[in-house]
Amino acid sequence: MNLKQADLSRESIVESRQLRARKVQVNRLKALTAFAFAAIGMLMVYIFQIREHNRVQAGENSRLTAQVAALQSQMNDEATRMDLITAQSDSTSSKALTYIESIQSKLSKINVYLSKRGLRSIPFKPAKAVKATKKKNAYVELYQKYNRYLDKLVDNIAEMPMGYPRVSEFTSYFGYRSNPFNFGRNEFHPGIDFRGQMGEPVKSTASGRVVYAGKAGGYGNCIRISHGNNIETWYGHLSRILVREGQRISVGQLIGKVGSTGRSTGPHLHYEVRRNGEAVNPKQYLSLN
């Protein structure tokens, strides 16, 4: 009798252990299922963000194209009016032509700056000075004003951050985002991340002077360039730095290589624009808008 009771007790213990093991397996399966659903949800959100970004960027490109077309139409109209201009003397005609050639040269230089930033250039129709009208002096004064204005515009465009430090997709935007190093908690991201492969080129978006080139904590290998007017651009996570502190930089110049140094989950370029020491959204500096 005692032996039977002992056998029953052992069987009860074994069944109890088996039941607990099954419960542990079920709980693990539930946890894995919940994790899989969460991962699928995050992937769907990421896909939606990429589609939304592509849609917004396509809209911006359409608006920019319309602006360029309108500007081209205005410039063509001005060129047509200028073709009607004549001069009372060869000296006046020659002076007007000198200003026109200077204006066209500056417009070409602006297009070079835009091209180096990965932006569409502004088309214009070259104009010619022809022979005489009563308004000769008025038109010469107009050319002088255009010439002085373009002098300032060329300088401003050269030193204003504009366009892309590398032409590629965004992987992270300016503002609050999920922090991959802090269990997904929100953090403020002060720039834009561009997709890239290790060693791909990084270019300056404006002329200026290098104020820092070296390691900078979470930024890894970092370059900071001052462009005047209290504006700086920052380039982070670089694999190589190709400039030195104090060096003068021209727009579109190669300054470094894409990397994954510092606090980074993979090769990419972190790009910031800072005004008066505060990070601002670089997106407003990426196009002519």
C-alpha positions in Angstrom: 0.0 0.0 0.0 2.8 2.4 0.9 4.6 1.5 -2.3 1.6 2.4 -4.4 1.1 5.7 -2.7 4.8 6.5 -3.2 4.5 5.7 -6.9 1.4 7.9 -7.3 3.2 10.7 -5.5 6.2 10.4 -7.9 3.9 10.4 -10.9 2.1 13.5 -9.6 5.4 15.3 -9.2 6.5 14.3 -12.8 3.2 15.5 -14.2 3.5 18.8 -12.3 7.0 19.4 -13.7 5.8 18.6 -17.2 2.9 21.0 -16.9 5.2 23.8 -15.7 7.6 23.1 -18.6 4.7 23.3 -21.1 3.6 26.6 -19.5 7.1 28.0 -19.9 7.2 27.0 -23.6 3.7 28.5 -24.2 4.8 31.8 -22.5 8.0 31.9 -24.7 6.0 31.2 -27.8 3.6 34.1 -26.9 6.6 36.4 -26.3 8.1 35.5 -29.6 4.8 36.0 -31.4 4.4 39.4 -29.8 7.9 40.4 -30.8 7.3 39.3 -34.4 4.1 41.4 -34.6 5.9 44.4 -33.1 8.7 44.0 -35.7 6.2 43.7 -38.5 4.5 46.9 -37.2 7.8 48.8 -37.1 8.7 47.6 -40.6 5.3 48.8 -41.9 5.8 52.2 -40.3 9.3 52.5 -41.8 7.9 51.6 -45.3 5.2 54.2 -44.9 7.7 56.9 -43.9 9.9 56.1 -47.0 6.8 56.3 -49.3 5.7 59.6 -47.7 9.2 61.1 -48.0 9.4 60.1 -51.7 5.9 61.6 -52.3 7.0 64.9 -50.6 10.3 65.0 -52.4 8.5 64.5 -55.8 6.2 67.4 -54.9 9.2 69.6 -54.1 10.9 68.7 -57.4 7.7 69.6 -59.3 7.4 73.0 -57.6 11.1 73.7 -58.2 10.7 72.8 -61.9 7.8 75.1 -62.2 9.7 77.9 -60.6 12.7 77.4 -62.9 10.3 77.4 -65.9 8.7 80.6 -64.8 12.1 82.2 -64.2 13.3 81.1 -67.7 10.1 82.6 -69.2 10.8 85.9 -67.5 14.4 86.0 -68.6 13.4 85.2 -72.1 11.0 88.1 -72.1 13.7 90.4 -70.8 16.1 89.1 -73.5 13.5 89.9 -76.1 13.1 93.4 -74.8 16.9 93.9 -74.7 17.1 92.8 -78.3 15.1 95.8 -79.2 17.6 98.2 -77.5 19.9 100.2 -79.8 22.6 102.7 -78.9 23.2 106.2 -80.3 26.9 105.6 -80.5 29.4 102.7 -80.7 30.8 103.6 -77.3 27.4 103.3 -75.6 26.8 100.0 -77.3 30.2 98.7 -76.3 29.6 99.7 -72.7 26.2 98.0 -72.6 27.7 94.8 -74.1 30.4 94.8 -71.4 27.8 94.9 -68.6 25.7 92.2 -70.3 28.7 89.9 -70.7 29.6 90.4 -67.0 26.0 89.6 -66.0 26.1 86.4 -68.1 29.4 85.4 -66.6 28.0 85.7 -63.1 24.9 83.7 -64.0 27.1 81.0 -65.3 29.1 81.0 -62.1 25.9 80.7 -60.1 24.9 77.7 -62.2 28.3 76.1 -61.4 27.7 76.6 -57.7 24.2 75.0 -58.0 25.6 72.1 -60.0 28.2 71.3 -57.4 25.5 71.1 -54.8 23.5 68.6 -56.9 20.8 71.2 -57.8 19.3 71.9 -61.2 21.0 74.9 -62.8 19.0 78.0 -64.0 18.8 78.2 -67.8 19.1 81.6 -69.4 19.1 83.0 -72.9 22.3 85.0 -73.7 21.4 88.5 -74.8 23.1 90.9 -77.2 23.4 94.7 -77.3 22.4 96.3 -80.5 22.2 99.8 -82.0 20.6 103.1 -80.7 17.5 104.4 -78.9 16.7 107.5 -76.8 16.7 105.2 -73.7 20.3 104.2 -74.0 21.4 105.8 -70.7 18.5 104.3 -68.8 19.3 100.8 -70.0 23.0 101.2 -69.2 22.0 102.2 -65.6 19.8 99.1 -65.5 22.7 96.9 -66.5 24.9 98.5 -63.8 22.3 97.7 -61.1 21.9 94.1 -62.3 25.7 93.7 -62.3 26.0 95.0 -58.7 23.2 92.8 -57.6 24.7 89.7 -59.1 28.1 90.5 -57.4 26.3 90.2 -54.0 24.3 87.2 -55.1 27.4 85.2 -56.3 29.1 85.8 -52.9 25.9 84.9 -50.9 25.3 81.7 -52.9 28.9 80.6 -52.5 28.8 80.9 -48.7 25.2 79.8 -48.1 24.7 76.0 -47.3 22.6 74.7 -50.1 22.0 71.3 -51.7 23.2 67.9 -50.8 26.5 66.9 -49.1 25.9 63.6 -50.9 23.0 62.7 -53.3 21.2 59.7 -51.7 18.1 58.8 -49.7 17.4 60.0 -46.2 17.5 57.4 -43.5 16.6 59.7 -40.6 15.1 63.1 -40.4 15.4 66.2 -38.2 13.3 66.1 -35.0 12.3 63.5 -32.5 12.8 59.9 -33.4 13.2 56.4 -31.8 16.6 56.0 -30.2 18.2 52.6 -31.3 20.6 52.8 -28.4 18.0 53.4 -25.6 15.4 50.7 -26.2 13.5 52.8 -28.7 12.8 55.8 -26.5 12.4 59.1 -28.2 15.3 61.4 -28.6 15.9 64.7 -30.5 17.9 64.2 -33.8 19.5 67.5 -34.8 20.2 66.7 -38.4 19.5 64.5 -41.4 21.1 61.1 -42.1 22.0 60.2 -45.7 22.3 56.6 -46.8 25.8 55.6 -47.9 28.4 53.0 -48.3 31.7 52.9 -46.5 34.2 55.2 -48.2 31.8 57.1 -50.5 32.6 60.9 -51.0 31.2 63.7 -48.8 31.3 67.2 -50.2 30.9 70.7 -48.6 27.6 72.4 -49.3 29.1 75.9 -49.2 32.4 77.8 -49.2 33.9 78.5 -45.7 36.6 77.7 -43.2 37.1 74.5 -41.3 36.8 75.2 -37.5 37.0 71.6 -36.3 38.2 68.3 -37.8 38.6 65.3 -35.5 36.8 63.0 -33.1 33.7 64.4 -31.4 32.0 61.9 -29.1 28.9 60.3 -30.6 29.5 62.1 -33.9 32.7 60.0 -34.4 35.0 61.6 -37.0 33.4 65.0 -37.5 34.0 68.1 -39.6 32.6 71.6 -38.8 32.7 74.4 -41.4 31.9 78.0 -40.7 30.3 79.9 -43.5 29.9 83.4 -42.0 26.7 85.0 -40.7 26.8 82.6 -37.7 26.1 79.6 -39.9 27.9 76.3 -39.6 27.5 72.8 -41.3 28.5 69.6 -39.5 29.4 66.3 -41.1 29.5 63.2 -38.7 30.4 59.5 -38.6 33.1 59.9 -41.3 35.5 57.1 -42.0 38.1 59.6 -43.2 38.7 63.3 -42.8 40.4 65.0 -45.8 40.7 68.6 -44.5 42.4 70.3 -41.6 41.3 73.0 -39.1 41.8 76.5 -40.5 41.6 75.4 -44.1 39.5 77.4 -46.6 36.9 75.2 -48.4 35.1 75.9 -51.6 31.6 74.8 -52.4 31.4 71.2 -53.7 34.9 70.3 -52.4 35.6 66.7 -51.2 36.1 66.9 -47.5 35.7 63.3 -46.2 34.4 59.8 -46.7 31.2 58.1 -45.5 31.8 55.9 -42.4 30.2 54.5 -39.2 32.4 56.0 -36.4 30.9 57.2 -33.1 27.4 56.3 -32.1 26.3 54.7 -35.3 24.4 51.6 -36.4 26.0 51.4 -39.9 27.6 53.5 -42.6 25.8 56.8 -43.3 26.4 60.6 -43.3 25.0 62.7 -40.5 24.5 66.3 -41.7 23.6 69.4 -39.6 23.1 73.1 -40.3 23.5 75.3 -37.2 22.5 79.0 -37.0 23.7 81.0 -34.0 24.8 77.7 -32.4 21.4 76.1 -32.6 20.5 73.2 -34.9 17.9 74.0 -37.6 16.2 71.7 -40.1 18.7 71.2 -43.0 15.7 70.4 -45.3 15.1 74.1 -45.8 18.6 74.4 -47.2 18.4 71.4 -49.7 16.7 73.2 -52.5 16.1 76.7 -54.1 12.8 76.8 -52.2 
